[in-house]
Structure formats: structure tokens, C-alpha cells
């Protein structure tokens, strides 16, 4: 049973303005993204890498079996020359290794090294622990709801990225 709100004349809190709530959520997501990027930049600096290098290691860790150079470059929105330079840096730092794709031995794929996985795990332990501590303060139903919304938001961002890429390939103006 809901408890009446004594601060409002009818005992109920005011209805939230959906547009305002959506704007607040978009702003919060933007700020979370910026703070996560800042953390990645700090980790990258400590490791003597660029943020793109650290993002690449994360992408490779998330993909079982590795990726082709083209897939990695596309995921990070890099040009082919920038992708080649990235792979050279990762190989020299012992963070990535090129091998043959399991399904097609003629195609190369890139995978993270054990060094990269270990350093990444170590460098992101504090951030992961802080996130886990917040999640543990909420009940499983709330966490499941948040997971559902975040998964849908991820799909929406991916769709926007795909749309942007398609417009850029076609030479069309990108909507603002």
C-alpha cells in the first residue's frame, strides 16, 4: 500500500514530466560515459597505452575467438591505416596476437594475450568493485529492470551508429 506524501496537497507526489525525466537520464548516461572514458584514460596512461589501445583490448576480450582487423577497426570506428597502427602497437606491447581464424585459415584474426587480459582485469578491479557495490544495494527485481533498460539503450545506440555509418557511406547529410 502506498504511503501518502504529506508534502503535496493531494497526498501524492507530482507526476514526472516524461521529457524532463528522459533528458535527465540522457544527461546521466552522458556523464557516466565521460567518467568511464576518463577512467579508461587514466588506466591507459598508467599502462603507457592510448585510450584507443585500451578500448581495443576491451573489445577483443569481449569477443570469444577474436576479430578480424576489419571488424576491430569497424567496432572502434578506425580507418584501415589507423587499425594497422593500432595492431602494431598492441603486438609490440604484448596485448594482442594475430592468428588464423578457426573457420577460415586464410583469414587473420586478432585476440588478446594473457598479458592483456591480466593487466586489464587488474586495472579495472576497483571500478568493477565499485559498480558491484552499488548493484548489491538494490534488490534483484530492480537490477533486472535496470539491465533490461540498459540492454535496450545499448541496442538504440548501436542502431544510431549503424544509421550514422550508412548515411556517411552514402554521402548523405548526417541528421543533427
C-alpha positions as CSV (number, residue, x, y, z in Angstrom):
1,X,0.0,0.0,0.0
2,X,1.4,3.4,-1.0
3,X,2.1,5.9,1.7
4,X,0.5,9.4,1.3
5,X,3.0,12.2,0.6
6,X,2.4,15.0,3.2
7,X,4.4,17.5,1.1
8,X,1.7,17.5,-1.6
9,X,-1.9,18.7,-1.2
10,X,-3.5,15.5,-2.6
11,X,-1.0,13.3,-0.7
12,X,0.6,12.1,-4.0
13,X,3.8,13.3,-5.5
14,X,3.5,15.3,-8.7
15,X,3.6,13.3,-11.9
16,X,7.0,13.5,-13.5
17,X,7.3,15.2,-16.9
18,X,8.5,12.4,-19.2
19,X,10.5,14.8,-21.4
20,X,12.3,16.1,-18.3
21,X,13.0,12.6,-17.0
22,X,14.3,11.4,-20.4
23,X,16.6,14.4,-20.6
24,X,17.9,13.7,-17.1
25,X,18.6,10.1,-18.0
26,X,20.3,11.1,-21.2
27,X,22.5,13.5,-19.3
28,X,23.3,10.9,-16.6
29,X,24.2,8.4,-19.3
30,X,26.5,11.0,-21.0
31,X,28.1,11.7,-17.6
32,X,28.6,8.0,-16.9
33,X,30.2,7.6,-20.3
34,X,32.5,10.5,-19.8
35,X,33.6,9.2,-16.3
36,X,34.1,5.7,-17.8
37,X,36.2,7.2,-20.6
38,X,38.2,9.2,-18.0
39,X,38.9,6.0,-16.0
40,X,40.0,4.3,-19.2
41,X,42.3,7.3,-20.0
42,X,43.8,7.0,-16.5
43,X,44.4,3.3,-16.9
44,X,45.8,3.8,-20.4
45,X,48.2,6.4,-19.1
46,X,49.4,4.1,-16.3
47,X,49.9,1.3,-18.8
48,X,51.7,3.5,-21.3
49,X,49.0,3.0,-23.9
50,X,46.5,5.2,-25.7
51,X,42.8,5.1,-24.8
52,X,42.1,3.5,-28.2
53,X,44.6,0.7,-27.3
54,X,42.7,0.0,-24.1
55,X,39.4,0.2,-25.8
56,X,40.7,-2.3,-28.4
57,X,41.8,-4.7,-25.7
58,X,38.3,-4.5,-24.1
59,X,36.7,-5.2,-27.5
60,X,39.0,-8.2,-28.1
61,X,38.3,-9.6,-24.6
62,X,34.5,-9.3,-25.2
63,X,34.7,-11.3,-28.4
64,X,35.4,-15.0,-28.0
65,X,37.7,-16.2,-30.7
66,X,39.0,-12.8,-31.6
67,X,38.1,-10.5,-34.5
68,X,39.5,-9.7,-37.9
69,X,41.4,-6.5,-38.3
70,X,38.5,-5.0,-40.3
71,X,36.0,-6.0,-37.6
72,X,38.1,-4.4,-34.9
73,X,38.6,-1.3,-36.9
74,X,34.9,-1.0,-37.6
75,X,34.0,-1.5,-34.0
76,X,36.4,1.3,-32.9
77,X,35.5,3.5,-35.9
78,X,39.1,3.5,-37.2
79,X,40.4,3.8,-40.7
80,X,42.3,0.8,-42.1
81,X,45.7,2.6,-41.7
82,X,44.8,3.6,-38.1
83,X,43.7,0.0,-37.4
84,X,47.1,-1.3,-38.7
85,X,49.0,1.2,-36.5
86,X,46.8,0.1,-33.5
87,X,47.6,-3.6,-34.1
88,X,51.3,-2.9,-34.3
89,X,51.2,-1.0,-31.0
90,X,49.2,-3.8,-29.3
91,X,51.5,-6.5,-30.6
92,X,54.6,-4.6,-29.5
93,X,53.0,-4.2,-26.0
94,X,52.2,-7.9,-25.9
95,X,48.5,-7.1,-25.7
96,X,47.3,-8.7,-28.9
97,X,48.3,-11.6,-31.2
98,X,47.4,-12.3,-34.8
99,X,46.5,-15.8,-35.7
100,X,44.4,-17.7,-38.3
101,X,40.6,-17.7,-38.0
102,X,39.2,-21.0,-36.9
103,X,36.6,-21.1,-39.6
104,X,38.9,-19.9,-42.4
105,X,42.6,-20.4,-42.1
106,X,43.3,-17.8,-44.8
107,X,41.8,-15.0,-42.7
108,X,43.7,-13.5,-39.8
109,X,42.1,-12.8,-36.5
110,X,43.3,-10.8,-33.6
111,X,42.9,-12.0,-30.0
112,X,44.1,-10.5,-26.6
113,X,47.1,-12.0,-25.0
114,X,47.1,-13.4,-21.4
115,X,49.2,-10.3,-20.5
116,X,46.4,-8.0,-21.8
117,X,43.7,-10.0,-20.0
118,X,45.6,-10.0,-16.7
119,X,46.5,-6.3,-16.8
120,X,43.0,-5.3,-17.8
121,X,41.5,-7.4,-15.0
122,X,43.9,-5.8,-12.5
123,X,43.5,-2.2,-13.7
124,X,39.7,-2.4,-13.8
125,X,39.2,-4.2,-10.5
126,X,38.5,-1.1,-8.4
127,X,35.9,0.2,-10.9
128,X,34.2,-3.2,-11.2
129,X,34.1,-3.5,-7.4
130,X,32.6,0.0,-7.1
131,X,29.9,-0.9,-9.6
132,X,29.2,-4.2,-7.9
133,X,28.8,-2.4,-4.5
134,X,26.1,-0.2,-6.0
135,X,24.3,-3.1,-7.6
136,X,24.4,-5.1,-4.3
137,X,22.4,-2.3,-2.6
138,X,19.4,-3.0,-4.8
139,X,17.0,-5.9,-5.0
140,X,17.2,-8.4,-7.9
141,X,14.0,-7.1,-9.5
142,X,15.4,-3.6,-9.7
143,X,18.7,-4.9,-11.1
144,X,16.8,-6.9,-13.7
145,X,14.8,-3.8,-14.7
146,X,17.9,-1.7,-15.0
147,X,19.6,-4.5,-17.0
148,X,16.6,-4.6,-19.4
149,X,16.6,-0.8,-19.9
150,X,20.4,-0.7,-20.4
151,X,20.3,-3.5,-22.9
152,X,17.6,-1.7,-24.9
153,X,19.6,1.6,-24.7
154,X,22.7,-0.3,-26.0
155,X,20.6,-1.5,-28.9
156,X,19.4,2.0,-29.6
157,X,22.9,3.4,-29.6
158,X,24.1,0.7,-31.9
159,X,21.2,1.4,-34.3
160,X,22.0,5.1,-34.2
161,X,25.7,4.2,-35.0
162,X,24.6,2.0,-37.9
163,X,22.4,4.7,-39.3
164,X,25.2,7.2,-39.0
165,X,27.6,4.9,-40.8
166,X,25.0,4.2,-43.6
167,X,24.4,7.9,-44.1
168,X,28.2,8.6,-44.1
169,X,28.8,5.8,-46.7
170,X,26.0,7.2,-48.9
171,X,27.4,10.7,-48.7
172,X,24.1,11.9,-47.3
173,X,23.9,14.6,-44.7
174,X,24.0,13.3,-41.2
175,X,20.9,14.4,-39.2
176,X,21.6,16.5,-36.2
